[in-house]
Amino acid sequence: MSGGNGVDVAFDAAGAGPAITSALASLVPGGRVVVVAIHERPMEFLPTQLVMAETDITGTLAYLPDDFDAVIKAMSEGVYDTTGWVDEVPLNGVVDAIHSLRGGVGAKILVKFA
């Protein structure tokens, strides 16, 4: 989309190492990767990418509890099309869903109470 020119800023919202490494590769010299995802696994990358292109990586925690409440409410009301990236599970399926996510299967879960 940048016509091969790269981007000034890339965001990692995936929480997976390849998201960071591909974000770094997409930057213009002096660009920045902003990590907003929570990573549960370590990752490897070559710091030389940072040095040679004078890029940097920063992290931020940008959500307040009210933000989560509003998004969860909107999702439960069908405001967002979550097809393909959110699995709905009943309350009694939460533990299995969390194990699946930690095992690398799935992306997000929406717990249905009714």
N, CA and C of each residue as an Amber inpcrd file, in Angstrom:
protein
   342
   0.8120000  -1.1990000   0.0000000   0.0000000   0.0000000   0.0000000
   0.8580000   1.2660000   0.0000000   2.1070000   1.1530000   0.4280000
   2.9690000   2.3340000   0.4730000   3.7370000   2.5140000  -0.8300000
   3.4630000   1.6630000  -1.8180000   4.1820000   1.7650000  -3.0800000
   5.6510000   1.3980000  -2.9430000   5.9530000   0.5830000  -1.9360000
   7.3350000   0.1720000  -1.7120000   8.1520000   1.1590000  -0.9080000
   7.5220000   2.2380000  -0.4750000   8.2460000   3.2630000   0.2720000
   8.3400000   2.9730000   1.7650000   7.4970000   2.1120000   2.2790000
   7.4710000   1.8290000   3.7090000   6.5460000   2.7790000   4.4530000
   6.4310000   2.5390000   5.7440000   5.5340000   3.3390000   6.5860000
   6.3200000   3.9740000   7.7280000   5.7960000   5.0840000   8.2240000
   6.4500000   5.7720000   9.3440000   6.2390000   5.0390000  10.6550000
   5.0350000   4.4850000  10.8350000   4.6860000   3.8060000  12.0780000
   3.9030000   2.5460000  11.7410000   4.2290000   1.4580000  12.4350000
   3.4810000   0.2060000  12.3200000   3.0940000  -0.2270000  13.7270000
   1.9060000  -0.7930000  13.8510000   1.4040000  -1.2240000  15.1510000
   1.3160000  -2.7380000  15.2050000   1.7860000  -3.3210000  16.3010000
   1.5920000  -4.7500000  16.5450000   0.4140000  -4.8870000  17.4890000
  -0.6890000  -5.3880000  16.9630000  -1.8640000  -5.6590000  17.7840000
  -2.1480000  -7.1480000  17.8140000  -1.2320000  -7.9480000  17.2760000
  -1.4490000  -9.3880000  17.1560000  -0.9090000 -10.1800000  18.3390000
   0.1410000  -9.6950000  18.9520000   0.7290000 -10.4390000  20.0660000
   1.5290000 -11.6450000  19.6190000   2.0720000 -11.5860000  18.3960000
   2.8750000 -12.6870000  17.8550000   4.1680000 -12.1180000  17.2840000
   5.2590000 -12.8080000  17.5270000   6.5680000 -12.3510000  17.0690000
   6.6290000 -11.9600000  15.6050000   6.0610000 -12.7710000  14.6930000
   6.1180000 -12.4040000  13.2750000   5.4700000 -11.0520000  12.9660000
   4.5220000 -10.6280000  13.7750000   3.9070000  -9.3130000  13.5530000
   4.9390000  -8.2100000  13.7740000   5.7950000  -8.3720000  14.7660000
   6.8150000  -7.3640000  15.0290000   7.8900000  -7.3820000  13.9520000
   8.3580000  -8.5610000  13.5850000   9.4150000  -8.6220000  12.5760000
   8.9310000  -8.1180000  11.2190000   7.6830000  -8.4140000  10.8500000
   7.1840000  -7.8920000   9.5780000   6.9250000  -6.3950000   9.6690000
   6.5130000  -5.9190000  10.8420000   6.3290000  -4.4750000  11.0260000
   7.6610000  -3.7480000  10.8780000   8.7200000  -4.2870000  11.4780000
  10.0470000  -3.6810000  11.3430000  10.4700000  -3.6040000   9.8790000
  10.2040000  -4.6750000   9.1480000  10.5870000  -4.7190000   7.7290000
   9.7930000  -3.7280000   6.8910000   8.6370000  -3.2970000   7.3650000
   7.7900000  -2.3880000   6.5870000   8.1010000  -0.9130000   6.8310000
   9.0070000  -0.6170000   7.7480000   9.2670000   0.7700000   8.1380000
  10.2000000   1.5090000   7.1820000  10.0140000   2.8270000   7.1210000
  10.9910000   3.6950000   6.4810000  12.1400000   3.8770000   7.4690000
  13.3270000   4.3030000   7.0060000  14.3960000   4.6060000   7.9630000
  13.8980000   5.6330000   8.9810000  14.1690000   5.3690000  10.2460000
  13.7220000   6.2420000  11.3160000  12.3040000   5.9740000  11.7820000
  11.6730000   4.9220000  11.2490000  10.2950000   4.5910000  11.6190000
  10.1960000   3.9680000  12.9980000   8.9790000   3.6950000  13.3900000
   8.7310000   3.1720000  14.7380000   7.6820000   2.0790000  14.7000000
   7.9350000   1.0110000  15.4700000   6.9320000  -0.0270000  15.7190000
   6.3740000   0.2210000  17.1140000   5.0470000   0.2700000  17.2130000
   4.3850000   0.4540000  18.5020000   3.6920000  -0.8600000  18.8500000
   4.0980000  -1.4530000  19.9520000   3.5220000  -2.7210000  20.4040000
   2.3860000  -2.4050000  21.3680000   1.1670000  -2.7630000  20.9590000
   0.0040000  -2.5710000  21.8180000  -0.5650000  -3.9090000  22.2650000
  -0.0610000  -4.9930000  21.7000000  -0.5370000  -6.3410000  22.0350000
   0.2110000  -6.8800000  23.2490000  -0.4020000  -7.8310000  23.8920000
   0.2400000  -8.5440000  24.9940000   0.8150000  -9.8440000  24.4210000
   2.1090000 -10.0240000  24.5790000   2.7820000 -11.2270000  24.0850000
   2.9530000 -12.2110000  25.2360000   2.6280000 -13.4640000  24.9970000
   2.7970000 -14.4910000  26.0200000   4.0010000 -15.3790000  25.7460000
   4.6050000 -15.2120000  24.5880000   5.7580000 -16.0410000  24.2320000
   6.9270000 -15.1390000  23.8480000   8.1440000 -15.5690000  24.1720000
   9.3060000 -14.7950000  23.7380000   9.4420000 -14.8740000  22.2160000
  10.1850000 -13.9370000  21.6680000  10.4130000 -13.9380000  20.2300000
  11.8780000 -13.6420000  19.9600000  12.3070000 -13.9760000  18.7680000
  13.6610000 -13.6550000  18.3460000  13.6050000 -12.6310000  17.2250000
  14.5160000 -11.6950000  17.2600000  14.6780000 -10.7850000  16.1360000
  16.1260000 -10.3090000  16.1260000  16.5580000  -9.7970000  15.0010000
  17.9240000  -9.3360000  14.8500000  17.9710000  -7.8330000  15.1270000
  18.5560000  -7.4080000  16.2500000  18.5920000  -5.9830000  16.5900000
  19.2890000  -5.1230000  15.5380000  20.0750000  -5.7390000  14.6790000
  20.7350000  -4.9790000  13.6230000  19.7210000  -4.2380000  12.7600000
  18.5070000  -4.7990000  12.6350000  17.4430000  -4.1090000  11.8950000
  17.1950000  -2.7210000  12.4860000  17.2240000  -2.6300000  13.7970000
  16.9940000  -1.3520000  14.4630000  18.1320000  -0.3770000  14.1960000
  19.3460000  -0.8780000  14.3040000  20.5320000  -0.0340000  14.1730000
  20.6860000   0.4960000  12.7450000  20.6170000  -0.3900000  11.7750000
  20.8870000   0.0030000  10.3970000  19.8540000   0.9850000   9.8460000
  18.6180000   0.8610000  10.2540000  17.5800000   1.7620000   9.7500000
  17.2280000   2.8540000  10.7590000  17.9420000   2.8810000  11.8990000
  17.6720000   3.8580000  12.9570000  16.1890000   3.9000000  13.3130000
  15.6170000   2.7040000  13.4600000  14.2110000   2.5780000  13.8470000
  14.1360000   2.2550000  15.3240000  12.9290000   2.2990000  15.8640000
  12.7850000   1.9110000  17.2560000  11.4670000   1.1740000  17.4790000
  11.4150000   0.5250000  18.6320000  10.2290000  -0.2080000  19.0590000
   9.8250000   0.3720000  20.4110000   8.5430000   0.6430000  20.5670000
   8.0520000   1.1400000  21.8380000   6.7720000   0.3880000  22.1960000
   6.4610000   0.3550000  23.4410000   5.2410000  -0.2970000  23.8860000
   4.3220000   0.6980000  24.5640000   3.0290000   0.4060000  24.5150000
   2.0710000   1.2830000  25.1730000   0.8590000   0.4900000  25.6240000
   0.3200000   0.8660000  26.7340000  -0.9240000   0.2920000  27.2350000
  -1.9570000   1.3980000  27.1270000  -2.8350000   1.2660000  26.1460000
  -3.6620000   2.4010000  25.7700000  -5.1330000   2.2800000  26.1340000
  -5.5080000   1.2640000  26.8750000  -6.9280000   1.0670000  27.1300000
  -7.2580000   1.1800000  28.6050000  -8.3880000   1.7870000  28.8710000
  -8.9130000   1.8670000  30.2220000 -10.0270000   0.8310000  30.3750000
 -10.3760000   0.4510000  31.5900000 -11.4520000  -0.5340000  31.7710000
 -12.7490000  -0.1600000  31.0540000 -13.0900000   1.1150000  31.0130000
 -14.3120000   1.5390000  30.3140000 -14.2430000   1.2380000  28.8180000
 -13.0290000   1.3130000  28.2390000 -12.8680000   1.0070000  26.8220000
 -13.2040000  -0.4600000  26.5570000 -12.7000000  -1.3460000  27.4160000
 -12.9930000  -2.7650000  27.2580000 -14.4930000  -3.0200000  27.3910000
 -15.1150000  -2.3970000  28.3740000 -16.5550000  -2.5740000  28.5800000
 -17.3470000  -2.1550000  27.3460000 -16.9780000  -1.0280000  26.7500000
 -17.7040000  -0.5250000  25.5780000 -17.5410000  -1.4530000  24.3800000
 -16.3430000  -1.9460000  24.1510000 -16.1090000  -2.8420000  23.0140000
 -16.8010000  -4.1760000  23.2270000 -16.7230000  -4.7240000  24.4240000
 -17.3950000  -5.9980000  24.7150000 -18.8960000  -5.8580000  24.5230000
 -19.4610000  -4.7640000  24.9750000 -20.8970000  -4.5210000  24.7990000
 -21.2450000  -4.4440000  23.3110000 -20.4670000  -3.6850000  22.5560000
 -20.7240000  -3.5520000  21.1170000 -20.5990000  -4.8910000  20.3980000
 -19.6040000  -5.6830000  20.7780000 -19.4410000  -7.0070000  20.1600000
 -20.6290000  -7.8970000  20.4740000 -21.0780000  -7.8580000  21.7230000
 -22.1950000  -8.7260000  22.1140000 -23.4880000  -8.3160000  21.4270000
 -23.5830000  -7.0510000  21.0200000 -24.7680000  -6.5570000  20.3180000
 -24.6620000  -6.7070000  18.8000000 -23.5480000  -7.2820000  18.3350000
 -23.3860000  -7.5100000  16.9080000 -22.9640000  -6.2850000  16.1080000
 -22.4430000  -5.2610000  16.7740000 -22.0150000  -4.0470000  16.0780000
 -20.8340000  -4.3390000  15.1470000 -19.9350000  -5.2330000  15.5500000
 -18.7660000  -5.5940000  14.7530000 -18.9880000  -6.9470000  14.1060000
 -18.5540000  -7.0780000  12.8680000 -18.5480000  -8.3840000  12.2120000
 -17.2820000  -9.0970000  12.6590000 -17.4150000 -10.0900000  13.4990000
 -16.2580000 -10.7760000  14.0720000 -15.9580000 -12.0940000  13.3640000
 -16.5670000 -12.3080000  12.2200000 -16.3730000 -13.5530000  11.4730000
 -14.8910000 -13.7660000  11.1680000 -14.3940000 -14.9110000  11.5690000
 -13.0230000 -15.2810000  11.2600000 -11.9790000 -14.8740000  12.2740000
 -12.3000000 -13.9770000  13.1850000 -11.2910000 -13.5950000  14.1640000
 -11.7670000 -13.6700000  15.6030000 -13.0410000 -13.9000000  15.8070000
 -13.5570000 -14.0730000  17.1610000 -14.3990000 -15.3380000  17.2170000
 -14.0530000 -16.2180000  18.1450000 -14.8360000 -17.4320000  18.3740000
 -15.7520000 -17.1920000  19.5670000 -17.0220000 -17.5340000  19.4130000
 -17.9710000 -17.4110000  20.5200000 -17.9980000 -18.7200000  21.2900000
 -17.9010000 -18.6040000  22.6110000 -17.9460000 -19.7960000  23.4550000
 -18.9190000 -19.5540000  24.6030000 -19.5770000 -20.6160000  25.0520000
 -20.4260000 -20.4580000  26.2360000 -19.5430000 -20.3310000  27.4690000
 -20.1300000 -19.8470000  28.5560000 -19.3730000 -19.6420000  29.7920000
 -18.6360000 -20.9100000  30.2260000 -19.2710000 -22.0650000  30.0600000
 -18.6070000 -23.3050000  30.4930000 -17.4940000 -23.7480000  29.5380000
 -17.2550000 -23.0140000  28.4500000 -16.1870000 -23.3430000  27.5210000
 -14.9800000 -22.4280000  27.6010000 -14.9800000 -21.5180000  28.5710000
 -13.9160000 -20.5220000  28.6750000 -12.5490000 -21.1560000  28.9170000
 -12.4710000 -22.0990000  29.8300000 -11.1730000 -22.7050000  30.1610000
 -10.5770000 -23.3750000  28.9270000 -11.3690000 -24.1470000  28.1950000
 -10.8700000 -24.7970000  26.9850000 -10.4600000 -23.7690000  25.9380000
 -11.2310000 -22.6860000  25.8110000 -10.9140000 -21.6380000  24.8340000
  -9.5810000 -20.9680000  25.1650000  -9.3400000 -20.7180000  26.4460000
  -8.0760000 -20.1090000  26.8480000  -6.9130000 -21.0410000  26.5500000
  -7.0840000 -22.3250000  26.8130000  -6.0260000 -23.2880000  26.4850000
  -5.7610000 -23.3030000  24.9810000  -6.8060000 -23.2000000  24.1760000
  -6.6350000 -23.1580000  22.7200000  -5.8530000 -21.9210000  22.3010000
  -6.2170000 -20.7690000  22.8500000  -5.5050000 -19.5380000  22.5080000
  -4.0320000 -19.6370000  22.8830000  -3.7590000 -20.1340000  24.0690000
  -2.3560000 -20.2770000  24.4990000  -1.6100000 -21.3060000  23.6650000
  -2.3440000 -22.2410000  23.0670000  -1.7430000 -23.2310000  22.1900000
  -1.5670000 -22.7320000  20.7630000  -1.9460000 -21.4800000  20.5150000
  -1.7690000 -20.8930000  19.1940000  -2.9410000 -21.0780000  18.2600000
  -4.0690000 -21.5570000  18.7720000  -5.2490000 -21.7670000  17.9460000
  -6.2710000 -20.6750000  18.2570000  -6.6780000 -19.9390000  17.2370000
  -7.6610000 -18.8820000  17.4250000  -7.0140000 -17.5370000  17.6560000
  -7.8470000 -16.5030000  17.7440000  -7.3440000 -15.1440000  17.9370000
  -7.9880000 -14.4630000  19.1380000  -9.3040000 -14.4870000  19.1880000
 -10.0410000 -13.8380000  20.2720000 -11.2340000 -14.7170000  20.6210000
 -11.7230000 -14.5780000  21.8460000 -12.9440000 -15.2920000  22.2270000
 -13.9560000 -14.3000000  22.7910000 -15.2070000 -14.5790000  22.5040000
 -16.3160000 -13.8020000  23.0530000 -17.1380000 -14.7730000  23.8730000
 -17.2470000 -14.5080000  25.1600000 -17.9800000 -15.4030000  26.0480000
 -19.4530000 -15.0330000  26.0140000 -20.2900000 -16.0110000  25.6780000
 -21.7350000 -15.8170000  25.6290000 -22.3250000 -16.3150000  26.9360000
 -23.0470000 -15.4640000  27.6420000 -23.6460000 -15.8280000  28.9140000
 -25.0470000 -16.4200000  28.7570000 -25.6630000 -16.2070000  27.6310000
 -27.0230000 -16.7180000  27.4510000 -27.1270000 -17.5610000  26.2120000
